[in-house]
Amino acid sequence: MEQETNLYVGIARLELHIPEARSLKAKRSPTRSLIERIRNRHQVLVTEIQHQDLYQRAAFAICAVSTDPVDVESRLQRVERTIDENWAGNVLRWDLEIIQC
């Protein structure tokens, strides 16, 4: 019988304030650019989870999966650094949780 491998899922909740956005279209451009950069650099899943109807706020879930909890945590820490380096608006929230499955 094969030994079962532990699986770790890291989930970060990100909330952004976009003070210059005056419409949903104006919100979409900077958030889309940031999200694409995160996806391309860090091999994580990113999805908008809240505030789709508000034009100055955005909330995203960012998920990473690995058999190594250190890999999950370090990958999401690199995502946080990418946000800090590339986001001109305000980061309202960054929460990180790692779950063993």
PLY file of the C-alpha trace (Angstrom):
ply
format ascii 1.0
element vertex 101
property float x
property float y
property float z
element edge 100
property int vertex1
property int vertex2
end_header
0.00 0.00 0.00
1.30 3.42 -0.99
2.01 5.95 1.75
-0.27 8.99 1.54
1.53 12.30 0.99
0.49 15.32 2.99
-0.86 18.20 0.97
-0.72 21.82 2.10
-2.92 24.62 0.83
-1.98 28.22 1.50
-4.75 30.77 1.25
-4.12 34.50 1.37
-6.89 37.05 1.45
-5.96 40.35 -0.16
-8.03 43.54 -0.05
-7.00 46.58 -2.03
-8.11 50.21 -2.10
-7.96 51.92 -5.49
-8.41 55.62 -4.67
-7.99 56.87 -8.25
-10.72 54.59 -9.68
-13.90 56.44 -10.59
-15.59 53.56 -12.40
-15.49 49.77 -12.61
-13.56 50.08 -15.85
-10.94 52.27 -14.13
-10.68 49.67 -11.35
-10.15 46.78 -13.76
-6.93 47.97 -15.40
-4.63 48.27 -12.36
-6.04 45.21 -10.59
-5.84 43.05 -13.73
-2.22 44.07 -14.25
-1.28 43.17 -10.66
-3.14 39.85 -10.73
-1.54 38.79 -14.03
1.90 39.63 -12.65
1.22 37.54 -9.53
-0.08 34.57 -11.54
2.82 34.61 -13.98
5.59 34.98 -11.40
4.39 32.76 -8.58
2.29 29.90 -10.02
-0.70 30.56 -7.78
-4.44 30.72 -8.28
-5.96 34.20 -7.92
-9.66 34.92 -7.96
-11.74 37.98 -7.10
-13.96 37.11 -4.17
-15.67 40.31 -3.07
-16.45 43.94 -3.93
-17.04 43.27 -7.63
-19.63 46.08 -7.66
-17.45 48.66 -5.86
-14.97 50.63 -7.93
-12.51 51.64 -5.23
-12.14 48.27 -3.48
-11.16 44.79 -4.58
-10.75 41.54 -2.67
-8.92 38.46 -3.90
-8.15 34.96 -2.69
-4.68 33.74 -3.60
-4.00 30.00 -3.26
-0.86 27.89 -3.45
-0.65 24.11 -3.15
2.36 21.93 -2.32
3.49 18.86 -0.44
5.82 21.13 1.53
4.37 23.71 3.95
7.56 25.79 3.78
7.18 26.05 -0.01
3.58 27.24 0.33
4.44 29.86 2.93
7.50 31.18 1.10
5.62 31.38 -2.21
2.85 33.44 -0.64
5.41 35.65 1.11
6.95 36.32 -2.32
3.46 37.21 -3.59
3.13 39.70 -0.73
6.49 41.29 -1.69
5.36 41.53 -5.32
2.23 43.35 -4.19
4.23 45.72 -1.99
6.62 46.49 -4.84
4.00 46.90 -7.58
0.81 48.23 -6.01
0.50 52.02 -5.82
-2.78 51.99 -3.90
-3.42 50.87 -0.34
-3.34 47.27 0.85
-6.21 47.07 3.34
-5.78 43.44 4.29
-3.35 40.56 3.90
-4.22 37.42 5.84
-2.45 34.11 5.33
-3.55 30.64 6.41
-1.98 27.27 5.67
-4.12 24.16 5.87
-2.91 20.55 5.87
-5.10 18.21 3.84
0 1
1 2
2 3
3 4
4 5
5 6
6 7
7 8
8 9
9 10
10 11
11 12
12 13
13 14
14 15
15 16
16 17
17 18
18 19
19 20
20 21
21 22
22 23
23 24
24 25
25 26
26 27
27 28
28 29
29 30
30 31
31 32
32 33
33 34
34 35
35 36
36 37
37 38
38 39
39 40
40 41
41 42
42 43
43 44
44 45
45 46
46 47
47 48
48 49
49 50
50 51
51 52
52 53
53 54
54 55
55 56
56 57
57 58
58 59
59 60
60 61
61 62
62 63
63 64
64 65
65 66
66 67
67 68
68 69
69 70
70 71
71 72
72 73
73 74
74 75
75 76
76 77
77 78
78 79
79 80
80 81
81 82
82 83
83 84
84 85
85 86
86 87
87 88
88 89
89 90
90 91
91 92
92 93
93 94
94 95
95 96
96 97
97 98
98 99
99 100
